[in-house]
Structure formats: C-alpha cells, structure tokens
Amino acid sequence: MSLSQEKKAEIFAEYGGNASNTGSTEAQVALFTERINLIAEHLKINKKDNSSRLSLVKMVGKRKRLLRYLASKDISGYRELIKKLNLRK
C-alpha cells in the first residue's frame, strides 16, 4: 500500500520542480493526494479496516491544511494545483 521511491521521486519532480525538492507545499499536497487515492482504493475492498480509515481521515486533514496555507500564500498556484490534481474545491 506504500509508494515506491521511484514513484515519490516522480511526484516530487513533477510538482516540486526537481526530485530533491521534497519540502515544497505543492509536492507535499501531490504526495498526500496519491497516498489518499491508494488508501481509498484499499478501503473499497476492505471495508472494515478501521486503522486505514483513520489514517485516511488524518491525511485528508493534513492535505486540507496545506491547501489552505497555499491558498493564503499563492492563490494562482493553488488554483493551478487543484486543477492539475483534479481535486474538488
């Protein structure tokens, strides 16, 4: 259920500018989105996995806080990111 190092590097390269820029807000949001999608698929099969459900809720909250921060600092970057990640806002 975890992401491989290659997949993480690909996400950071696409959204953070390069593979070593792991701290940018856009890259972190993209990583959380990928992990959220994986856990959501897992929960469709394993409906009673409450520990995964709790981690999903926590990740959604973290992503929401990061998106709120990004919207307050750079509204155009925020709009571009939610369009690129296909998030509902």
Buried (B, 14 or more C-beta within 10 A) or exposed (E): EEBEEEEBBBBBBBBBEEBEEBEBBBBBBBBBBBBBEBBEEBBEEEEEBEEBBEBBEEBBEBBEEBBEEBBEEBEEBBEEBBEEBEEEE
